[in-house]
Structures are given as structure tokens and as C-alpha cells.
Amino acid sequence: MTPIITAFECSPDRGKGLARDMRVRWALEEVGQPYDVRLLSFETMKQPEHLALHPFGQIPTYEEGDLALFESGAIVLHLAERHPGLLPQDGHARARAIAWMFAALNTVEPPIFDHALVRILDSDKPWFAPRLLALEDSIRNRLGQLSHHLGSADWLDGAFSAGDLLMVTVLLRLKGSELLEEYPNLAAYLARAEARPAYQRAFDAQQAVFIAASGSGQSA
Ligand SMILES: N[C@@H](CCC(=O)N[C@@H](CS)C(=O)NCC(=O)O)C(=O)O
């Protein structure tokens, strides 16, 4: 049965690969699982039909037969547990890869995401500048620790895993920024991941949705 995921019909990031369905698309591509996509507007996401799949009215979701999942991390873990290629066979290595999945979403993503949100939503607030600086300090702290761990390795813990997949999607929000460029091994890590054919296919598929929506006259 072909799984169905949900995604923005017109992503606010204008097809830059930042919407979280990118994680799920990439995981599906890595394991070679074909999938269908149901595109949603912001309005449709808040309707009862979608809320029955996602209690917070967001994307992505994942449907496979009578299984419905929400939360990109949970969906990637589900795929990684059911298909070879995203988690090591060895029990300890597998547990460590899962720890990196949590680290990406719980420890590294929060300051990076808050930084992006504050820049978009709060530039008119009196506390904007100090808040931005504080978030940049938090991001530098995390990037410095991550950079130290990665060292000269290609991936976080041995072979490429779902932990790398999630970490890279988190770091993507900093692509091209001075913050990331301060850590050349992390910038190279990002580039290495982006060069994976499965990443390219997922990125192209997500971007094609935005291009089609823009072409049909919708705004971002
Ligand atoms: N923790 C969730 C976050 C999901 C999320 O924030 N989705 C965004 C798109 S990347 C969304 O649907 N935003 C629209 C909204 O919240 O109304 C996950 O990883 O799946």
C-alpha cells in the first residue's frame, strides 16, 4: 500500500526545503518507498478532517493503511524501523542513532527555530535585538558542541542514519548564514547530506509543489 503524506500546497519558505514534510520525503526516498502527497492550505489544515489525523492541525502527517501518524520525528522513526538503511542493525549503534534523532529535534532545533521566528515576527518589538543576540549565543553554543562531536567524521555516529537526516534538516535553516559558516565542518556536513541523491529527489519534489502553486497564481 502506498503511504500518503501531507504537505503545504504553497509553502511559506517558497520551496527552500524547510517545511517539515521534507524530512519525511527524504526518509521515504532514502529507503526507496514510493509515496503519494495530499496538499493542504492553511485553512484546510484546521478543518476537522485533518485535525482527526493531526491534533495540532499541522503538516506533515503519514497514512499507511489504517495507521495514521503525525510529528515528523515519529514518522521518520517509523520508516527507519520498518525499512533497512536509516538505522544500524547493532543494538547499541541503533540506540545511539535514535538518541541523535532526539538531539536534533529537542536540543538543537529549538534555538534555531526560535531565531527564525523572532526574525520574521518580532523585528518591531523593543526586545528584538537582545533576544536575537541571546538566541545567537544559544545557537553558537550548540553548533560548537556539535562541531566538536563531528570533528572530521562524515556522519554523527558511523554510517549515515536517521539521526543525520533530522540533524541536517534542522541545520538547513542556517544554510548560508554566518552562524553556520563559523563551523566549516558543519557546513561541509550539510553539503555532504544535500549531495545525497535521495535528498535531491525529496528537495526537487517539494520545490515542484511550490513552483506549481506560484505558477497558478497563488501567493506564498
Ligand atoms: N513538531 C512538528 C512541527 C510541525 C510543524 O510545525 N509544521 C508546520 C510546517 S513545517 C505547520 O504545519 N505549520 C502550520 C501551522 O502550524 O498552522 C513536526 O516535527 O512535525
Ligand as a Chemical Component Dictionary entry (heavy atoms), coordinates in Angstrom:
data_LIG
# 
_chem_comp.id                   LIG 
_chem_comp.type                 NON-POLYMER 
_chem_comp.pdbx_formal_charge   0 
_chem_comp.three_letter_code    LIG 
# 
loop_
_chem_comp_atom.comp_id 
_chem_comp_atom.atom_id 
_chem_comp_atom.alt_atom_id 
_chem_comp_atom.type_symbol 
_chem_comp_atom.charge 
_chem_comp_atom.model_Cartn_x 
_chem_comp_atom.model_Cartn_y 
_chem_comp_atom.model_Cartn_z 
_chem_comp_atom.pdbx_ordinal 
LIG N1  N1  N 0 6.897  19.159 15.686 1  
LIG C1  C1  C 0 6.129  19.099 14.470 2  
LIG C2  C2  C 0 6.025  20.504 13.912 3  
LIG C3  C3  C 0 5.094  20.553 12.724 4  
LIG C4  C4  C 0 5.015  21.961 12.156 5  
LIG O1  O1  O 0 5.395  22.958 12.822 6  
LIG N2  N2  N 0 4.541  22.044 10.925 7  
LIG C5  C5  C 0 4.430  23.343 10.282 8  
LIG C6  C6  C 0 5.050  23.271 8.892  9  
LIG S1  S1  S 0 6.792  22.957 8.978  10 
LIG C7  C7  C 0 2.963  23.685 10.101 11 
LIG O2  O2  O 0 2.157  22.833 9.797  12 
LIG N3  N3  N 0 2.641  24.974 10.258 13 
LIG C8  C8  C 0 1.305  25.463 10.066 14 
LIG C9  C9  C 0 0.607  25.695 11.362 15 
LIG O3  O3  O 0 1.148  25.401 12.429 16 
LIG O4  O4  O 0 -0.514 26.198 11.285 17 
LIG C10 C10 C 0 6.776  18.137 13.477 18 
LIG O5  O5  O 0 8.003  17.999 13.527 19 
LIG O6  O6  O 0 6.072  17.510 12.675 20 
# 
loop_
_chem_comp_bond.comp_id 
_chem_comp_bond.atom_id_1 
_chem_comp_bond.atom_id_2 
_chem_comp_bond.value_order 
_chem_comp_bond.pdbx_ordinal 
LIG N1  C1  SING 1  
LIG C1  C2  SING 2  
LIG C1  C10 SING 3  
LIG C2  C3  SING 4  
LIG C3  C4  SING 5  
LIG C4  O1  DOUB 6  
LIG C4  N2  SING 7  
LIG N2  C5  SING 8  
LIG C5  C6  SING 9  
LIG C5  C7  SING 10 
LIG C6  S1  SING 11 
LIG C7  O2  DOUB 12 
LIG C7  N3  SING 13 
LIG N3  C8  SING 14 
LIG C8  C9  SING 15 
LIG C9  O3  DOUB 16 
LIG C9  O4  SING 17 
LIG C10 O5  DOUB 18 
LIG C10 O6  SING 19 
# 
